[in-house]
Amino acid sequence: MNRISVRSRVDADGMLRVVVPVGAKDADREVQITIEAAPDVVTDRNDYAAWLHSVVGQWRGEFEKMPQGDFETRDSL
């Protein structure tokens, strides 16, 4: 069985409900679950604005469209 990461949120009642699809081939197996807090994400509008202002204008260079290759010739309908 491979390691599976699932992000979920604790409900207002303090309960964590997690559904993890592992597949039929791993049925009837014992698993180990570790719970840890996920890293904080930007949720405050002011934090987002500050982050946005920090990245705006940071690109130094030219935007170039890379060669797309040749299109295949298809039969007409």
N, C-alpha and C positions, 0 to 999 in steps of 0.2 A: 504494500500500500504506500502510495506517495504522500508526501506532506501536503496538506491542503490549508490555505489561509482563507478565512472568511471574515469580512468586516460586518459588524452588527452594532446596534445601538441599544443601550439599556433603556427600557420603557420608564415612564414617569412613576410607575409603581415599584421600581427598583428591580424588576425582573428582566433577565436576559433570555431571549428566545432565539435559538440558533437552529437553522436547518442546513444540513450539510449533505449534498448529494455525493455518495461514495461509490455507487454502482452495485449491481447484484453480485459481481464476482468477489466483493469484499464483505458480503453479508455474513453474519454470525461470527464476527471477529471482535476482539476486545480492542479498544482504542484508548489513547491517553489524550486528554484535553487540557491545555494550558490557557488560562485567561490572563491577559495583560492589557493595560490601557493603550489605545492607539495614540500616535503622536497628534498633538493639537493641530487643527487646520484653521485657516483664516475664516472666521465666521462674522466678525464685526465689520460693518461697512467702512469704518474709518481705517481699520487695519488693511482691508483690501485696497482702499484708495492709496494708502502709503506704499504698499507693495507695488501697485501699478505704476505709481510715479517713480519708483526706484528702477523699474525695468524699461520704461518708455525711453526711446532714444538710445538704447544701448547697442543696437546693431551697428557695426562698423564694416561697411563693405557694400557690394552691389548685389542686388537680387538678379539671379540669372536663371533662365529656364534651360534645363539640361536637355540634350538631344533626346527626342522621344522615339527614335527609330522609324522604320517604315511600316505603314499600315498594310495589313494583308488585303488581298483582293478577294472579295466575296462574290458568290453567285447572286445575281439579281433575283428578286422575288418575282 
